Amino acid sequence: MNLFKGHFKRNTYTVLVVLFAIFVLQNMQLDYVSFLFWDFAMPRLLLILSTLLIGIVIGALVPFKKLLPQKK
């Protein structure tokens, strides 16, 4: 049974790496970004990943507890 778990984990990681590689190859185009006074070009992959990172940071800064109704 333990042998099956090892193969399952390795196969899962392999599939995730292959899907990530396909994602990277499909998002290599340059996108032009305007932010305040700056205009610059960056690969779409970096734009997606930086947006994800900003969302994670904002999500970590805003406590989830405030979104739940308070019990009295």
C-alpha positions in Angstrom: 0.0 0.0 0.0 2.8 2.4 0.8 4.4 1.8 -2.6 1.1 2.9 -4.3 1.2 6.2 -2.3 4.7 6.9 -3.5 3.8 6.3 -7.2 0.6 8.4 -6.8 2.5 11.3 -5.3 5.2 11.2 -8.0 2.7 10.9 -10.8 0.7 13.9 -9.3 3.8 16.0 -9.2 4.7 15.0 -12.8 1.3 16.0 -14.1 1.5 19.3 -12.2 4.9 20.1 -13.7 3.8 19.2 -17.2 0.7 21.4 -16.8 2.8 24.2 -15.5 5.2 23.8 -18.4 2.3 24.0 -20.9 1.0 27.1 -19.1 4.4 28.8 -19.3 4.8 28.0 -23.0 1.4 29.4 -23.8 1.9 32.6 -21.9 5.3 33.9 -23.2 3.8 36.8 -25.2 4.6 40.3 -24.1 1.8 42.4 -22.6 2.0 46.1 -22.2 1.2 47.5 -18.7 0.3 51.1 -17.8 0.5 51.9 -14.1 0.3 55.5 -12.9 3.1 57.2 -14.8 4.9 54.1 -16.1 4.4 52.1 -19.2 6.3 48.9 -19.6 6.2 45.5 -21.3 6.5 42.2 -19.5 5.8 38.5 -20.3 2.2 37.5 -19.6 3.4 34.8 -17.2 5.2 37.3 -15.0 2.1 39.5 -15.1 -0.1 36.6 -14.0 2.3 35.4 -11.3 2.8 38.9 -9.9 -0.9 39.5 -9.8 -1.3 36.2 -7.9 1.4 37.2 -5.4 -0.2 40.6 -4.8 -3.5 38.8 -4.1 -1.9 36.4 -1.7 -0.2 39.3 0.2 -3.4 41.3 0.4 -5.3 38.2 1.5 -2.7 37.6 4.2 -3.0 41.2 5.4 -6.8 41.1 5.7 -7.8 38.8 8.5 -10.5 36.3 7.5 -12.0 36.6 11.0 -13.3 40.1 10.2 -15.4 38.8 7.4 -17.3 36.4 9.7 -20.3 37.6 11.6 -19.5 38.2 15.3 -21.4 36.2 17.9 -22.5 38.2 21.0 
